[in-house]
Amino acid sequence: MKFKFEDLIIWQKGMDLGEEMNALASKFPKEELYNLSSQLRRASDSIALNISEGSILQSGAEYRKFLGYSIRSIAEVVTCLHKAKRRNYVVESVFLKYYKDCFDLMNMTIAFRNKIKD
């Protein structure tokens, strides 16, 4: 027995990204605990949370709205990654890996959202 959203690749990738961002944020300086670290964790967790929440007992229009929230959260993660790079918390290769993951997930989520009917 499982929920239908658990089969969605975008949900699975969102879950993975959330765990990766949590691990990354744990390496930031202590003074970022309630700032950038927290924001990165919340934004990355919000991706999969909105995908799952929108999939349950929602109209197509509502589901698309929740997927939009997920897409915005991906953009927020990207901005946190830029901040982390500017503050020298991540090296370029790490930044580029997660940037690409976010870019790919965003495009997959947009494509999925575009297929949902009212």
N, C-alpha and C positions, 0 to 999 in steps of 0.2 A: 504494500500500500504506500502510495506517495502522492504528493501534490503535482498537478500538471506543470507548474512553473519550474519544478526541479529538473525537468527534461530540457528546458530552454538553455541553449548554449550561452546566450547573453547573461542569464542568471548565474550559470556556472562560472563564467569568466568574471562576472562582477563579484562573486564570492571570492574567487582566487585573488583578484586585485585588492579587495578589502584586506585580506590576510597579508598580502605582500606590503601594502601601505602601512599596516599596523607594525609589521616588523621593521620597515624603514623608519617610521616615526620614532620607534623606540631607540634609535641610534642618534637622534637629534640631541642637541645640548639640553640640559635640564631646564634652562630658562625658557625653553619653547614648550614645556609640558602643557601649559594651559593656553598656548597660542597656536603656533603652526602645527605642532604635533597633534593636538586635539582636533584642529580643523581638518587636517588631512585624514585622520581616522574617521571622523564623522562624515565627511564628504564621500570617502570611498565606501564606507558601509552603506550609505544612502543609495548607492547604485543598485545593489541587489535587493535592498529593502523595498524600493519603489517598484521594481519589476514584479516582485512577488505580491505586494499589496495591490497593485493595479490589476493583477490577473484574476483576483478572486471577486466574484459577484459584481462585476463592473460592466457597464455598457462599453461598446467599442470606443466611443468618444472619451469616456472616463479612463479607460485603459491607456489610450494614446496620451492623455494628460499625465498620467503617472510615468509613462515612458519618457515624456518630455522632462519630468523632474529628474529622472535617472540620467538623461543626456546632460542636463545642466550640472548635475553632480560630477559627471566626468570632466566637464570644463573646469569645475572648481578644483578637482584633483590636479589637473594639468597646471593650473595657476599656482597651487601649493608646491608642485614640483619645480616650477620656475623660481619661486621664492627660495626653496631649499637649495637650488643650484646657485642662485645669486649670493646666498649666505654661506656658500661652500660647505653645505651639509652632505651633498651628494656630488660625485664626480660625473663628468660628462657622459661616460658610457652607461652608467646607471640611469641617469636622466633620460638618455635616448631610448633605452630599453623600455622604461615605463611610459614614456611619451608615445612610443609606437603602440604599446598595449592599449593605451587610452584611445588613441586615434582609431585603431581597429575596432575596439569595442563600441565607440561612438558610432562609427559607420554601420556596424552590424545592428545596433539598436535602432538607428534611424531607418534602416531597411526593413526591420521587423515592424516598426511602428507604421510605416507606410503601407504595409499589407493588411493592417487591421481595419475591418469595416465597421460601420455603425451598427 
